[in-house]
Amino acid sequence: MSAGNRPLSGLRVLSLAQQLPGPYCGLLLADLGAEVILIEQIPAGDPARVFPDLFEVANRAKKSVALDLKHPAGLEAFKRLAAKAQVVLEGFRPGVAGRLGIDFESVKAVRPDVIYCSISGYGQTGPARLVPGHDLSPYRSELMWAPARDGVRIPVTLAWHEGRVRRDGSAPLLVEGYGAYGESLEPLFGVQRLSLLERGFVIALAHVRGGGELGRGWYEAARGAGKQRSFDDFVDVTDHLVAERWAAPDKVFAHGASAGGLLLAAVANQAGARYRAMLLDMPFVDVLGAMLDPSLALTAPEWSQWGDPRERAGYAALAAWSPYDNVAARDYPALLVTAALWDTRVPYDGPVRWVARLRAHKTDRHPLLLHVEMNAGHDGEAGRLERPRQWARQYAFILDLACLAASSPAAAPAAAGAAGAEAAAVLPAGEVMRGGIKLTR
């Protein structure tokens, strides 16, 4: 692009918007000549990880600075940057920027002429306009509390379709969790979840300790030597939902990504019998091995999160739950594990070695599938169709195990049955069709 086509040259933009459409806005401004600085949030914790200086990580004049906005040093660094910026983009949920001290009034105090843009859509007001043909009235959500084994109450966000779920202990349940770095598991709308809700699933977000949902203490309670509390909380939430008849005991599924995958992998070792299947995306499973290798870029900064195995107590604590090191001859739930070839946060060899160890030791005959994305990083493949393909793969896996693979609210039952019969007629002996999926026994 020529200099004449860069009308925003000299404009400095701070971007706090990491969810779409925020990144697209930043790219567009950079293409028009603006200097765009992405503020990446470091999870609450070690102030030594606050970087006051900028470092380039991408082209198009984009730069990145990592700050812990929950730490006074990180907030002060942000204000120094804001004082030199003409534009601030933010994409937080309502109230979050204010709690962090980076809302419009706070930024205006250091830069009176700032242009402060909220581009998430969360702040829209006025009457809701429904998309023609879509009725949102049957969908319900609720915040409830589940008792943990040590008496602490764990917040749980539930969602379900009112007309398709009876609270009689018969519904399939998908429990999602994260519980690390002081990051909150936000109850955001996900269009892909409608596929499960329409089929009678209850979806639960378990806000286990280690996250930031209830403040700094909630994070500290499951950091380092206290990490076992995250795993206990996840299991206790599951048990409570089954006991309260939100789900059938034999139709409980779980999903976690990255540190959420670590959570599920540890639970699979400790309480796998409670779950029919688990979906793990880029799971961090060889925690002890990674923390023992200081040559890895993320090892030293992560000691404050998981524990330092160079110390006797730190080693013992990690060895007690590190998923890879605790694989044993026991039954495991069905597993679909996804890794990415270009993942620099959780290198693909960790999940691959974990799957290999599981195959060598587990005593059940449940499916254990490994999918490696060959053109993706830690957040999966980008693109309009790639992420839906991942959702379809994962949901087909659990719908089949829940015996719901053939159910589709929009499908004509007679046509579906005819197609299934036709396909089954040409299958080799020993193979069956279930919901259009070929299964080999």
N, C-alpha and C positions, 0 to 999 in steps of 0.2 A: 504494500500500500504506500503510495507516494505521500510526501509531507503535506501536500495540499488536501489530501483526503483524510487527514488526522485532525479534525477540528477540536478534539478534546485534549490535545497535547498540552502538558503542563498541569492538568487537573489530577489531584491526588484523591483516591477513593479508598476508604476502608470498608471491606466487605465482611460482615458477620453472618451472611446468609449462605449457609452450606446446603440447604435443601432447595430443590427445584421450586421456582424458577431462578433462585438467587445466582447459582453458578453461571447460567446463561446470560444474566444481566451483566455479571462481571466480565465475561468474555467479550460481550458486545462493547462495553465501555473501553476495554483494553484495545480492541480492534480499532476503535475510533481515536486512539492515542492517549487515553488516560492511563495513569500509573495506578494500577489496582493492587491493593495489599490485602490479602486474605488473612483474617484473624482466625487461626486454628486454635481451638480450646484444648489445653492440656487438662486432663482429669485432675480433680482436686487432690492436692498432696504436696509432693516435694517441691519447695520453692526453688531448688537448684535447677529445676527444669524450665524455669522462666527465662526466655531468651529476649533480652532487650533489643538486640540488633536484628536487622532484616537479612534474609538470605533468599536468593532466587531459587525457585523450584520448578518453574514452568516458563514457557515462552509467552508471547503476546503481551509483554510488559507486565506480566503478573508476578507478584512476589508473595511471600508468606511469612508470617511471624507467629510463633506458637506461644500462647499466653494462658496462664491459669487465671481466668477472670474471677474465680472465687477467692483468690489469694490477694492480699493488699499490694504485693509487689507487681503482680500481673495487672491489676486494675490501674495502678499508677503508670505502668508502661503503656497501657491502652490510652490513657488520657494524654500522655505526651505525644503519641501518634495522632490522636484526634485533634490536638491543637494545631497540627500542620496539614490537616486534611480538609478539603472543601465539601466532600460528600461522604456520608456514612450510610451503608446499606445494612439492614437487619432483617432477620426472618424468624424471630423467636415467637413462641406462643405468648398470648396476652399475659402481662405481668412479669415475665421473666427478665426482660431488659431492666425494668425498674428495680427488681430485687438484686440484680447484679451491679446496679449503679452505673449503667451505660445507656439509659434511656435518653430521649430528646433533651429533657431539661438538664441532665447531667452533662451531656456533650456540649450543649449550648453554653454552659458555664465556662468551658475552656475554649470554645470556638463559637462566638456569638452569631456568625453568619453561616453556620453549617447548614447544608441541605441534608436532612435526615429522612431517609426513605424506608418505609416498611413495605416489603414486597412479598410477604408470605401469604397474604390474604386472610390471616387470622383476625386482623383487626377490622374486617368489614362489618358494617352495621346495616340495619334496615331489614325488611322482611326477606325471609329465605325464599328463593325461587327454585322449585324442583324441576329436574330435567323431565320432560314429557316421557311418560311410559315407565317412570321409576317411582315407586312408592316406598318412602323411608319409614312410614309409620310402624311397620311390624318390628323394626329393629330396636332392641333395648340394650342399655349399658348400665352398669352399676358398680360403685366402689364398695367393696366389702372388706372385712378384716378376718384373717385366719390366725388362730393361735399357734405360736411356735412352741416347741417342746420346753423352752426355757421361760415361757410365760409372756414373751414379747408378742405384740400383735403385728402381723404382716399385712400390708395393704395389697389388695388384689383387685384388678379391674376386669370385669366380666362383660362380654357381649354375646348376644344370642338373638335368634329370630323367634318372636313371641309365638307365632303360629306353628312352629316346627319343633319346639322344645317343650317337653313336659318334665317338670322337676320330679321325676319318679325313679331316677337312677338308671335310665335307659339311654341317655344321650352320649354321643362321642364327645370327647373333650380334648382340646389342644392347649397345652400350657406353654407359655413362652417366658423366658427369663434372661437376665444379663448379670447384674449384681457385681460390678467392678468399676474401678477408677472414679467412683463418685458420680458416675453418669446415671441419669434417670432414664428408666424405660418409659418413654412417653406414650400415652394412650392415643396415638394418632390414627386417623382414618386410613385404612389400606384397602383399595378397591379389590385387591386379590382375595381378601378375606370373605367377600360376599359369596364366593363360590362355596366355601365351607358353611357359612351361616345358612345359606339356602338349603343345604343338605342336612340341617339339623345339628350342626356342631355348636358347642359352647366354646368360646375362645376366652382364655384367661391370661392376663399379664401378671405374673408373680413379681412384685416389687421387693425382691429379697434384699437382705442387708449386704452391703458392699456397693450399692447404688447410692444416688444422692437424693432420693425422693423425700426423705424426712430430715435432710440436713447433714452437716458434717459428721455428727455422731453416728448416723446410719451407715456412712461409708467406713468410718474408722472401726466399727464393730466387726467388720468382716474383711479387714485388711491384714496382710501378713499372717501372724500366728492365729488370727481369728477367722481365717478364710473358711473353715469348716462350717461356720454359721450360714454362709450362703447356700451350701448344699443341703443342710438340715432344713432351712427355711423353704426351699423349693419342694422338698419331699413333704414337709408338713402342710404346705398349701395344697398340694395334690391330695393328700389324705383327707384334708378338711372338705374339699370340694366333693370328693366321693362320699364322705360321710353325710354331707348335707344334701345328697341325692341330685347333685348337679350333673353327675356323669356315671356311666356304667364302669365298674371296676376293670372290665376287660377291653375297654375302648378308650384308654387314656393315652394320649400322644404328647410329645414334647418337641419344642423347637428352640434352638439357640444358635447364635452366630458369634464367631471370634471368642471373646471371653465368655459369652453365653454358651458357646460350644464347649468350652472348658467346664462350665457349670454342669452341662448335661453329661459330659464324659465322666466326670467324677460321680455324678448321681447314678449313672449306668453301672459303675463299679460297686457302689454302696447300696443301691436300692433299685436295681434294674427291673426286678420282678413286678414293680408297680406300673410299668409302662408297656404298652403294646408295641410302640415304635418311637424312634427319635429321629429328628432331622437336625443335622449338625453342619453348619456352614463355616468353612475356614476355621475349624476349632483349634485352639491353642492347647495341645494335649501333652506334649513333652515339656512340661514346665520345669521340672527339676533339671533335665538335661540342658535346657536353654539357659537357666539361671547359673549353671556351672560353667558356662562358656562366655567369658567376658569379651571375646573377640567379636561377638554378635553385637550389632549396632544398638539394639534395644535392651540388652541385658542389664547393664549398670543402671539405667533409669528405672528399670522395672523392679529392682531389688526392694524399693520402698513399697511396692504394691504387693508382691507375692512373698517376700522374705529373701534373706541373703544366705544361701547355702554354704558360704565360706565359714559361717559360724555354726557351731555344733547344734545349737537350738534351732536355727533357721533351716539347717539340713533336715533335721528330724521332722520338723513341722511340714516341710514340703514333701518329703518322702512318704508321709502318712496319707496324702491324698492325690499327689500328682497322677493324672489319669493313665499315662503310659506306663508308669512304674507299678501301678496297682492292678493291671490286667491279670486275671487269674482264671483257673478252670472253674467256671460258673456259667449259668445261663445269663444271656444278655437279651435285651429287647431287639426287635428288628431295627436296623440302622441304615440310614442313607447319609453318607458322609460326602461333602463337597469340598474340594480344594481347588486352588488356582495356581497355575504354573508361574505367573508373574507376581505372586503375592510376596511383598517384601516385609510385611508385618508378621505373618504366620507362614513361613515357607512351606511349600507343598509337601516336602519330605516328612514333616511331622505327622500330619494326618495319614499319609500313606503308610508310614512305619507303624502307626497305631492300628490301622486296619489290618495290616499283616500280622501283628501280634495277636489281635483279637481272633483272627481266623485260625491261628495256631493253637489257641488256648480255650476258646469258648466251647461249652458243652451242648449248646442247643443247635437247632436246625433252622433258626429264624433267618430271614434274608439279611445279608450284610453287603451293602452296595457302596462302591466308591465311584464318584464322578469327579473328574479333574477338568476344570475349564482351561483350555489351552490358550485362550486369548484374553485372560482376565487377571485382575489384581485382587486386592483384599476385599473390595466392595462388589466383586462380581463383574460380569460383562456389562458394558454400557450399550445403550441402543434401545430403540423403540420396541423391538421384539425379543431381545435376549433375556431380559428379566422375566417377562411373562413365560418364556420357555422354562426357566428355572422353577417358577411357581407351579407350572403345570406338571413338571417332573415330580416335584415333592408332593403335591396334592394327590396325584395319581397313586403314589406310593402309599400314602396313609388312607386314602379312600378305599383302595383295594383291601387293605388290612382291616378296615372297618366294615367291609362288605357293603360299601356304598358306591363302588366304582361305576355301577350301571345307572345310578340315580342322577337325573338331570331335570330340574323343574321345567325346562323349556323343550325337552325332548318328547316325542310321541312314543309312549310305551310299546305300542304294537310294532312300530318300525324298528325300535331298538331291539326288541326281542327277535324279530325276523333276521336282523343283521347278525345278532349273536349266534342264532341257530345256523345260519349259513356259514359263518366263520368256523364254528365248532365242527361242522361236518367235514372239513378238509384238514383238520389237525391230525398229526401223527398220534399213534397210541401213546397213552401216558401223559398227554398234555390236555389242558382244559382252558376254556375261555371264561374270564370273569370281567365283565364290564369292558370288553374290547381289549383286554390285556392278556396276552398268552402267558400261561404259567406252566412251567415244567416241574413235575414232581420228582 
